[in-house]
Amino acid sequence: MADHNVDISVQTQYLEEQSDPDSDRYAFAYTIRIENHGPEAVKLLSRHWVITDDNNQVEEVRGEGVVGLQPLIQPGQKFVYTSGAVLTTQFGTMEGRYTMARADDSRFDADIPAFLLSRPHSVH
């Protein structure tokens, strides 16, 4: 999904070794790929996540940058990072936005489309 020439894609993974279903702890990793298809560099200033678990409990997370960085993404370049979330249910969704800045300091929001966090089920 391109928003202001910024394309954001997500891959998720259930982290079985960090999860404890008996204690309602389900850990997930997500890898975000941010591609700049625009004519000028953009800087990721801040993030805003809305995390909803299967009980419709909503947690909002806001902060500067991602993984301790405020990356400057040049035209035609991409920035990829991995982070994580812990839910109390086997399923949940995340969505949000990044606030980005152009070289002239004008700002825009790049939407992060909703994605599913899901514990895989095995069939016996």
N, C-alpha and C positions, 0 to 999 in steps of 0.2 A: 504494500500500500504506500504510494508516494504522497507525501504531504510537504509542500514547499520544496520539492525536488529532493526530499529526504525519504528514503525507503527503509522501513524497519521490519525485520523478520525475527522470529523466535523459534527456538527448539527447546523442548523440555525433557527432563529425565527424572524419574523417581529414584531417590537415594535410599535403597533398602538398608544399607549398612548404617545410615544415620537416623533411621526411622525406628519407632517402637510402637507398633499398633496396639499393644496391650495398654499403653499409656496415652493412647490417642495422639501420637506424635508421628506425623508424616512429613518427611523432608523431600524437597524437590530442588533441582538445579534448573536454571534457565539460561540459555545462551542467546544474547541479543546481538544482532548484526545491523549496524546503522550504515547505510550507504548514501553518500552525497552525490546526487546526479545533477546538482546545480552548477552555475558558473562561478561561484565564489565559495571560499571556505566558510564553514559554520562551526561554532563552538557550542558544545553541550554544557549548559550552565547548571540546570537542576532537573530533578525528576519528581514526579508525583504518581504514585501507584495506588490503585484501589484493588485490594485483595478480598475476595469473597469466598468463604468456605461453603460446604454443602449444607450447613445449618443457617445460611444467609447471614452469618456474622461478617461484618465488614471492617477491615482494617485499612487505614490510609497511611501511606508512608511518603513523606516529603523530605527532600534533602538536596544538598549541593552535589552536582556531578553524579558520577557512577563509579563504584569501586575505588573511591578516593581520588578520582581523576575528573578533570573537566576537559575532555579531549577536543582538539581542534582538528576537524575533518576536512581535508582539502578536496577540491573538485575531483570527482572520479575515484576518490579513495573510500575506504570503509574502516569502521572501528568495530571490533568484536570483543565482547566481554561476557563472563559468566558470573552469575550471582545465585542466590538461593532464597527459598522461603520455606517456612515450617507451618503446616496447618494442623488442626485438630481433627480434620476429617480426611477421608481418602480422596476426595475430589474438591476442586476449587477452581476459581478463575482469577486471572490478573489482567488488568488493563490500566492504561494511564497515559501520561504524556511527558515529553521532554521539553523544557524551555531551551530554545536555541538562540544564538546571537550571530548575526552577520558581521562582517568587517566594519560596517558603518554603525555598529551597535544597535541596529534595529533588531527586534526580537520577534520570535514566532513560536508557536507550540507545534510540535510534531507528535501526532497521536500514535499511541502504541495500541494496536488492535487487541481485543480480548483474546486470551489464550487459556487453554485448559491445563490444569495440573491434575494428574490422574495416576493413582496407584494401579499398576497392571494387575489383572486377575488371572490366576492360573486355573486351568480346567483339569480336574483329575479324573 
